């Protein structure tokens, strides 16, 4: 059974930084693209970033480009999201999601998410 | 690329049919997925490739369309189907989701 467990969320002031982690199990982590998708309170889904199975290709939403960085540790089966220069509008539940394959960026498994709150 | 879902809220009686619409601002070919999300839960993949049911999804869920116009149909609503549904295009970067359709009990 695929399991994705996010951690690292919390309360941070505007301009601060956080690093989210997603520990994966139940599948061959190195074979699939991965992504982060966020959901602001009471709002819809917003794709944030994605990474290829090797980690060599990354993509970002315009809203986070230059501030967020996605990476993965193949040996540790862990996905990361480094978030810098955080803004109030980054407040959301951040879900880790498994790509259907390395080539197709839709998501067949999701974690429950970790809440990030940016406020002064 | 903008994905527009309609209606925002759809009130349907149990056992009735529901049709949800998703429109893309430019062609996404058949590179479209549908997800279901219940309150407090993670999204669940229902459909990919516009019309291919994901593993374990019951046949009452069906998807159709290509290019810019897509439809998710639930043939006979069960109690567990009252939820929010999102479409997502994966044809080009950046990936984009629609704003969602909430299916509620009439």
Interface residues (C-beta under 8 A of the other chain):
Chain A: X35 X37 X44 X45 X46 X47 X50 X59 X60 X61 X62 X95 X100 X104 X105 X106 X107 X108 X110 X111 X112 X113
Chain B: X33 X35 X37 X41 X42 X43 X44 X45 X48 X54 X55 X84 X86 X88 X90 X93 X94 X95 X96 X97 X98 X99 X100
